[in-house]
Amino acid sequence: MAKAYGAKTALVDASQGPSSSLTYAQMPSRVNTIASAITKSVPSVTKGSIVGVCLQPGVEWICSLLAILRLGAIYVPLDPRTGFGRLSVIVQDCKPSAILVSDSTEQDSTQLESGGNRINISQITTSDSTTVPNEARPDSVAAILYTSGSTGVPKGIVMKHETFRNNIEIM
């Protein structure tokens, strides 16, 4: 897609205005930059490691998700709109090796008692990156998505890359 549509807009964060967007050519660079920063900040994050994402929905959230998948790590959404009580239960259950935050979520994320490291992606610049190989495989785990917890404690649903892809394609 980056080669075919390089100059065309791939992502726009409507809440941040038109200046917060990436082209198809820029997006892989940002994804690689975030993936590189994760491995430099927390060398223990490798294939199969769990990484939480405590970000507002937007361009950086999408790039962070793709960076985690690129590493072969497992994505766990920690949507701050959900409430930090529920997110604390999720973090205690999955025990992420790292949690990605931004300037806008870093302070609130301290409510999540986790042994994992916090990485503020707002502070990551493109010059910090090295090329990260794509470790994603169709039969490996891509994400753990938690149920609403309406009948009690939220439960993690494990999704492999092939299943995760199918769900996204359907949407």
C-alpha positions in Angstrom: 0.0 0.0 0.0 2.9 2.4 0.9 4.4 1.9 -2.6 1.1 2.1 -4.5 -0.4 5.0 -2.6 2.7 6.7 -1.1 1.6 10.4 -1.2 -2.1 9.7 -0.4 -3.5 10.1 3.1 -3.6 6.9 5.1 -4.6 8.1 8.5 -6.3 11.2 9.8 -6.9 12.0 13.5 -10.1 14.1 13.2 -10.0 15.0 16.9 -6.6 16.7 16.4 -7.4 18.4 13.1 -6.0 17.9 9.6 -2.4 18.5 10.7 -2.5 15.2 12.5 -2.3 12.8 9.6 0.1 10.4 7.9 0.5 9.4 4.3 0.9 5.8 3.2 4.6 6.5 2.8 4.9 8.0 6.3 2.9 5.4 8.2 5.4 2.5 7.9 8.2 4.7 9.1 6.2 5.7 12.2 5.3 2.1 12.9 8.9 1.1 12.6 10.0 4.0 14.8 7.6 2.9 17.6 8.6 -0.8 17.2 12.3 0.2 17.4 11.7 2.3 20.5 9.8 -0.5 22.2 12.8 -2.9 21.7 15.3 -0.3 22.8 13.3 0.8 25.9 12.4 -2.7 27.0 14.7 -5.3 25.5 12.7 -8.1 27.1 9.8 -7.3 24.7 10.1 -10.0 22.1 7.8 -12.4 20.2 5.0 -13.4 22.4 5.5 -10.6 24.9 2.3 -8.7 26.0 2.2 -4.9 25.4 -0.6 -2.8 26.6 -1.7 0.4 24.7 -3.1 3.1 26.9 -3.7 5.8 24.2 -6.6 7.8 23.0 -8.0 6.5 19.6 -6.1 8.1 16.7 -3.1 8.0 14.4 -0.6 7.1 17.2 -2.8 4.3 18.5 -3.1 2.7 15.1 0.7 3.0 14.5 1.4 1.5 18.0 -0.9 -1.5 17.3 0.9 -2.2 14.1 4.3 -1.8 15.8 3.4 -4.4 18.4 2.2 -6.8 15.7 5.4 -6.2 13.7 7.4 -7.3 16.8 5.4 -10.5 17.0 4.3 -9.2 20.4 0.7 -9.4 21.7 -1.5 -6.3 21.7 -3.8 -5.5 24.6 -6.0 -2.4 24.3 -6.2 -0.3 27.4 -8.7 2.4 26.3 -8.6 5.2 28.9 -12.3 5.9 28.1 -13.1 2.5 29.8 -12.1 3.6 33.2 -9.0 2.9 35.2 -10.7 0.5 37.6 -11.5 -1.9 34.8 -8.1 -1.4 33.1 -6.3 -2.2 36.4 -8.1 -5.6 36.5 -7.0 -6.2 32.9 -3.4 -5.2 33.6 -3.3 -7.5 36.7 -4.6 -10.3 34.6 -2.3 -10.1 31.5 0.8 -8.6 33.2 2.1 -6.6 30.2 5.9 -6.3 29.7 5.3 -2.7 28.6 2.5 -0.2 28.4 2.5 2.5 25.7 1.2 5.9 26.8 1.2 9.4 25.4 1.6 12.8 27.0 -2.2 12.9 27.4 -2.5 9.5 29.1 0.8 9.1 31.0 -0.3 10.7 34.3 -3.6 8.7 34.5 -1.8 5.5 33.5 0.1 5.5 36.8 -3.2 4.2 38.3 -2.5 0.9 36.6 -0.4 -1.1 39.0 1.9 -2.9 36.6 5.4 -4.3 36.8 5.6 -3.4 33.1 7.6 -0.4 31.8 5.8 2.7 30.4 6.9 4.1 27.1 5.7 7.5 26.1 5.3 7.4 22.4 4.8 11.2 22.3 8.5 11.5 23.1 9.6 9.1 20.3 11.2 10.8 17.2 11.9 9.2 13.9 15.6 9.6 14.2 15.5 7.1 17.1 14.7 4.1 14.9 16.4 1.2 13.3 14.7 -1.2 11.0 12.7 -3.9 12.8 11.9 -7.1 11.0 8.2 -8.2 10.7 7.8 -11.1 13.1 4.0 -11.4 12.7 2.8 -14.9 11.7 -0.7 -16.0 10.9 -0.8 -18.7 13.6 0.8 -16.7 16.4 -1.2 -14.6 19.0 -1.9 -11.1 17.9 -4.1 -9.7 20.6 -5.9 -10.3 23.8 -9.2 -8.5 23.8 -11.2 -8.4 27.1 -14.9 -8.9 27.5 -17.1 -6.2 29.0 -17.1 -8.0 32.3 -20.8 -7.5 32.6 -21.2 -10.9 34.4 -18.2 -10.3 36.6 -14.5 -9.8 35.9 -13.4 -9.1 32.3 -12.1 -12.2 30.6 -9.3 -12.2 28.0 -10.1 -13.6 24.5 -6.9 -14.6 22.7 -6.9 -13.9 19.0 -4.4 -15.1 16.5 -3.2 -12.9 13.6 -5.4 -14.7 11.1 -8.5 -14.3 13.2 -7.6 -10.7 14.0 -7.2 -9.9 10.3 -10.5 -11.5 9.5 -12.3 -9.4 12.1 -10.7 -6.2 10.7 -11.5 -7.1 7.1 -15.1 -7.7 8.0 -15.4 -4.3 9.6 
